[in-house]
Amino acid sequence: MRPLASRMSVMTGEGALSVYSHAKQLEKEGKSIIHLELGEPDFHPSAAVNNALKKALDQGKDRYCPMAGVPALRQEIAAYLDRTRNITVLPQNVVIAPGCKIALFMALMALIDPGDEVLYPDPGFPGYASITLGLGGVPVPFELAEKNRLQPDPEEIIAKISKRTKVLITNSPGNPTGTVYTDEVQRRIAQLVLEHDLIVLSDEIYARIIYGGEYMSMLRYPDYGECHRAYGAGVCASAGTVRA
């Protein structure tokens, strides 16, 4: 029997899903469990969403769409970014993906070659490291230390930059810390990215889960106007939990 691809030896499972499976087993045994392992809402889609989905299916809207996504949806997301984050993104620079992890995978697949280094926050979303490894890249964590109130230390990031560093992943609000990067930290990160000619993947998936203060997207900082050059943002709107 032929072996699996060598990349499988460095692939890791999703820790949150392992915990979830264990928790579900405990529930079957009669234990009372409070689920904190997965980032999904605790409500179901509204009747309006269900009805719209059913209407679309009844109208035969179940075929392939343009590869970058339905144009009307891309336009609405661009308008959403302008409305909620005060940034301008052209609809043609918006791409729809079937889930945020897939979007992260496709972005890194397009950006890194084997041996390229990817800086990412630690603690952070496990997919940052596992996807990088699966693509032959080298994940390089930078610490979110308690002494810094779980904020990134720009000087530590600079110290970890090498000739092979290509991508810097930022995540604000953070998963799992919930930390929102300060304006000072983000400005310094924006500066060092330009100084070292890095590419930023800005994971902003929890941007709407902020209760107090204004959210600042990385794209709002000076010289970040070229979206294709330096920026990738996660936009996720949840109508509730649906798993096919």
C-alpha positions as CSV (number, residue, x, y, z in Angstrom):
1,M,0.0,0.0,0.0
2,R,1.4,3.4,-1.0
3,P,1.9,5.8,1.9
4,L,0.0,9.1,2.4
5,A,1.6,12.3,1.3
6,S,4.5,13.4,3.6
7,R,2.7,16.6,4.5
8,M,0.2,14.4,6.5
9,S,2.9,13.7,9.1
10,V,2.9,17.4,10.2
11,M,-0.9,17.9,10.0
12,T,-2.6,18.2,13.4
13,G,-6.3,17.9,14.3
14,E,-8.5,20.7,15.6
15,G,-8.2,20.7,19.3
16,A,-11.6,22.5,19.9
17,L,-13.4,19.7,17.9
18,S,-11.6,17.0,20.0
19,V,-12.8,18.8,23.2
20,Y,-16.3,19.1,21.7
21,S,-16.5,15.4,20.8
22,H,-15.5,14.5,24.4
23,A,-18.0,17.0,25.8
24,K,-20.8,15.5,23.7
25,Q,-19.9,12.0,25.0
26,L,-20.1,13.3,28.5
27,E,-23.6,14.7,27.7
28,K,-24.7,11.3,26.5
29,E,-23.6,9.9,29.9
30,G,-25.9,12.4,31.6
31,K,-23.4,15.1,32.5
32,S,-24.4,18.7,32.4
33,I,-22.0,20.6,30.0
34,I,-21.6,24.3,29.3
35,H,-20.0,24.5,25.8
36,L,-17.2,27.0,25.4
37,E,-15.1,25.1,22.9
38,L,-16.5,26.1,19.5
39,G,-17.1,29.6,18.1
40,E,-20.7,29.3,17.0
41,P,-23.8,31.2,18.1
42,D,-26.3,29.5,20.5
43,F,-29.3,30.4,18.4
44,H,-30.9,29.0,15.2
45,P,-31.6,30.9,12.0
46,S,-34.6,33.2,12.1
47,A,-37.8,32.4,10.2
48,A,-36.9,35.1,7.7
49,V,-33.6,33.5,6.9
50,N,-35.2,30.0,6.6
51,N,-37.9,31.4,4.4
52,A,-35.4,33.2,2.1
53,L,-33.4,30.0,1.8
54,K,-36.4,27.9,1.0
55,K,-37.6,30.6,-1.6
56,A,-34.2,30.5,-3.3
57,L,-34.3,26.7,-3.5
58,D,-37.9,26.8,-4.8
59,Q,-36.7,29.2,-7.5
60,G,-34.0,26.9,-8.7
61,K,-31.1,28.9,-7.3
62,D,-29.0,25.9,-6.6
63,R,-26.4,25.9,-9.4
64,Y,-22.8,27.1,-9.6
65,C,-22.3,30.8,-9.1
66,P,-19.4,32.9,-10.3
67,M,-16.2,31.6,-8.7
68,A,-15.6,34.8,-6.7
69,G,-19.1,34.8,-5.4
70,V,-22.5,36.3,-6.3
71,P,-21.8,39.9,-7.5
72,A,-24.7,41.3,-5.4
73,L,-23.3,39.7,-2.3
74,R,-19.8,41.0,-3.0
75,Q,-21.2,44.5,-3.4
76,E,-23.1,44.2,-0.2
77,I,-20.0,43.1,1.7
78,A,-18.1,46.0,0.3
79,A,-20.9,48.3,1.5
80,Y,-20.9,46.6,4.9
81,L,-17.2,47.3,5.4
82,D,-17.7,50.9,4.5
83,R,-20.7,51.1,6.9
84,T,-19.3,49.3,9.9
85,R,-15.6,49.8,9.7
86,N,-15.3,53.1,7.7
87,I,-13.0,51.6,5.1
88,T,-13.3,51.4,1.3
89,V,-13.0,48.1,-0.4
90,L,-14.0,47.6,-4.1
91,P,-16.4,44.8,-4.7
92,Q,-14.0,43.2,-7.2
93,N,-11.6,42.8,-4.3
94,V,-14.1,40.8,-2.3
95,V,-14.1,37.0,-2.6
96,I,-16.7,34.7,-1.0
97,A,-15.4,31.5,0.6
98,P,-17.4,28.6,2.1
99,G,-16.1,29.2,5.7
100,C,-13.4,31.2,7.3
101,K,-10.9,28.4,7.6
102,I,-11.2,27.7,3.9
103,A,-10.6,31.4,3.2
104,L,-7.5,31.3,5.4
105,F,-6.2,28.2,3.6
106,M,-6.8,29.7,0.1
107,A,-5.1,33.0,1.1
108,L,-2.0,31.3,2.5
109,M,-1.9,28.9,-0.4
110,A,-1.7,31.9,-2.7
111,L,0.9,33.7,-0.6
112,I,3.5,31.3,0.7
113,D,6.0,28.8,-0.8
114,P,7.6,25.9,1.1
115,G,10.0,27.3,3.7
116,D,8.3,30.7,3.9
117,E,7.7,31.9,7.5
118,V,4.3,33.0,8.8
119,L,4.1,35.0,12.0
120,Y,1.0,34.4,14.1
121,P,-0.3,35.3,17.6
122,D,0.0,32.7,20.4
123,P,-2.3,31.9,22.0
124,G,-4.4,32.0,18.8
125,F,-6.6,30.1,16.4
126,P,-5.0,26.7,15.9
127,G,-5.6,26.9,12.1
128,Y,-2.9,29.5,11.7
129,A,-0.1,27.0,12.5
130,S,-1.7,23.8,11.1
131,I,-2.6,25.3,7.7
132,T,0.9,26.9,7.4
133,L,2.5,23.5,8.2
134,G,0.3,21.7,5.7
135,L,1.4,24.1,2.9
136,G,5.0,23.6,3.7
137,G,5.5,26.9,5.5
138,V,7.1,27.5,8.9
139,P,4.7,28.9,11.6
140,V,6.5,31.3,13.9
141,P,4.5,32.3,17.0
142,F,4.7,35.6,18.8
143,E,3.6,35.7,22.4
144,L,0.5,37.5,23.7
145,A,1.8,37.9,27.2
146,E,-0.3,38.5,30.3
147,K,2.2,41.3,31.4
148,N,1.2,43.1,28.1
149,R,-2.5,42.5,28.8
150,L,-2.4,40.0,25.9
151,Q,-1.5,42.7,23.4
152,P,1.1,41.9,20.8
153,D,4.6,43.3,21.4
154,P,5.7,44.9,18.2
155,E,9.3,44.7,19.2
156,E,9.1,40.9,19.7
157,I,7.5,40.6,16.3
158,I,10.4,42.5,14.8
159,A,12.9,40.3,16.6
160,K,11.3,37.2,15.0
161,I,11.4,38.5,11.4
162,S,13.9,36.8,9.2
163,K,14.7,36.7,5.5
164,R,12.1,34.0,5.0
165,T,9.3,35.8,6.8
166,K,6.5,36.7,4.4
167,V,3.2,36.9,6.2
168,L,2.1,38.4,9.5
169,I,-1.3,37.3,10.8
170,T,-3.1,39.6,13.1
171,N,-6.3,38.8,15.0
172,S,-8.3,41.5,16.7
173,P,-10.6,40.8,18.6
174,G,-8.5,37.8,19.4
175,N,-9.4,34.1,19.5
176,P,-9.3,32.8,22.2
177,T,-8.2,35.8,24.3
178,G,-10.9,38.3,23.3
179,T,-8.2,41.0,23.2
180,V,-8.8,44.1,21.1
181,Y,-5.5,45.5,19.8
182,T,-5.0,49.1,20.9
183,D,-4.6,51.9,18.4
184,E,-1.0,52.3,19.4
185,V,-0.2,48.7,18.9
186,Q,-1.9,48.5,15.5
187,R,-0.1,51.7,14.3
188,R,3.2,50.2,15.2
189,I,2.3,46.9,13.5
190,A,1.3,48.8,10.4
191,Q,4.6,50.6,10.4
192,L,6.8,47.5,10.8
193,V,4.9,45.6,8.1
194,L,5.7,48.4,5.6
195,E,9.3,48.6,6.9
196,H,9.9,44.9,6.4
197,D,7.8,44.4,3.3
198,L,5.4,41.8,4.8
199,I,1.9,40.8,3.9
200,V,-0.8,41.1,6.5
201,L,-3.6,38.7,6.9
202,S,-6.0,40.6,9.3
203,D,-8.4,38.1,10.9
204,E,-11.3,40.4,11.9
205,I,-13.9,37.7,12.3
206,Y,-15.1,38.9,15.7
207,A,-15.1,42.6,14.8
208,R,-18.8,43.0,15.6
209,I,-18.5,41.4,19.1
210,I,-17.2,44.5,20.8
211,Y,-19.2,46.1,23.6
212,G,-17.8,49.5,24.0
213,G,-15.3,51.6,22.0
214,E,-14.7,51.8,18.3
215,Y,-13.3,48.9,16.3
216,M,-10.2,49.8,14.2
217,S,-9.6,47.7,11.1
218,M,-5.9,47.4,10.0
219,L,-7.0,48.8,6.6
220,R,-7.7,52.1,8.2
221,Y,-4.1,52.9,8.8
222,P,-1.9,55.0,6.5
223,D,-0.5,53.5,3.3
224,Y,-2.8,50.4,3.5
225,G,-5.0,51.6,0.7
226,E,-3.8,48.9,-1.7
227,C,-6.0,46.1,-0.6
228,H,-4.5,43.5,-2.9
229,R,-1.0,44.3,-1.6
230,A,-1.1,44.2,2.1
231,Y,-4.4,43.2,3.5
232,G,-6.9,40.4,4.0
233,A,-9.9,40.6,6.3
234,G,-12.3,38.1,7.5
235,V,-16.0,39.1,7.3
236,C,-18.5,36.7,8.8
237,A,-22.2,37.3,9.3
238,S,-24.0,34.6,11.2
239,A,-27.7,34.0,10.8
240,G,-27.5,31.2,13.4
241,T,-26.0,27.8,13.4
242,V,-26.5,25.5,10.5
243,R,-24.4,22.4,9.8
244,A,-24.8,20.4,6.6
